Amino acid sequence: MVLSGVSQMWRAASQPKPFGEPYEETGVADPSRADLQAAVERIQRLSDEHWWALDPTCGLMRNRAWLGPGGDRFGADVLAHQRTLHECLVNAVESARAKLAALPERT
């Protein structure tokens, strides 16, 4: 059954393996330093691109573009979503940088 195969791959991929050992079930090896550096740079670039995604809406709501209780709720929600977005982006960049920093130097 396809679903059970996917479930087995998911379980196998979620189990940590020592660095450098491929995941037998999926055939995926740990990334090289260059691969991880490229991933860190891409994550940072995507974070920079999306950091400002909610700024126009938040700016409009700070200027009371939508009045009344519905507007107040929406304004509070969109500001909370902006904070959450920023936290997620910071966490993604920090996590990627930490993984790169933890990668042993190969000589």
N, C-alpha and C positions, 0 to 999 in steps of 0.2 A: 504494500500500500504506500502511496506517495507520501501521505501525511506522516506515517511512522518513520519513513526515511528522513524526512525533514526534521522531525522531532529528535531523531538520533543525532543528526548533524548538529542541531542547535545545542543539545546537551553536551556533545563532544566539544564544540567550540567554546562553550561557557566554562569548561574545566581548565584551570591554568596549567600550563606546561612549562618546564624549565626553558630558559632562553636557548634558542637555536634548534630545539626539537620540533619537527613538523607535527601537526595534528594528523594522526594516522587516518582518521575517518574522513577528513576533508582535504588532506594533502597540502595544507597551507602552512608555510614556514614563517618564522618570525621575520619582520622586515629588516632590511639592511639599514645602516645609519643614513645613507643617502635617501632611501625611501621614506624613512621617518622624518628626516629634515624637510623633504618636499611636502610631506603631509602637514607638518607644523606650519610651514609657510602658507599652504593653502587654507588651513584652518584660520590662521591670523588674517589672511586676505578676506575670507568670507565673513569673519567677525567684523572687520572694518567696514565691509560693504553693508552689513545688516544692522550695525549699531544704531544707525539713525532712522531705521525703518518707521518707527512710530512718532518721530519728532514732529512732523507736520500736524498730525492729529492732536498730539499733546499740546502743541502750541496753540492750536485753535481752541482747544478746551480750556486752556489757561486764560484765553481772551474771551471766554464765555460765549463761544460760537453757538452753543445749544443751551438754552436756559430751561429752568424748571427742574423738578426732581429727577426726571429721566436723564436730562443732560448732566446733572450732578453725579448720578450713578455711573453713567457712561464715562464721564471724565475720570472718576475715581478708578474705574475698571481699566481704562486704557493706560493710566499712569502706573497701575499695579502690573499690567502686562509689560510695560516698558521696563520696569525694574526687574521683572522676571527674565525678560529677554537679555538684559545686560548681565545679570548673574549667570545665565546659561552660557553666554558667549565668553565671559571671563573664565568660567570653569572649563570650557572646552579648550581654550588656549592654554590655560595653566596645566591642564591634564596632559595635553600633547607635549608641552615643553618638559614636563616632569618625566614622561616616558622617554623622551629623547635624552634627557640628562642622565637617566638611569641606565641607558644602553651602554654596555662596556665598550671602551675603545678597543678597536682591533688593530693589532700591530702587524 
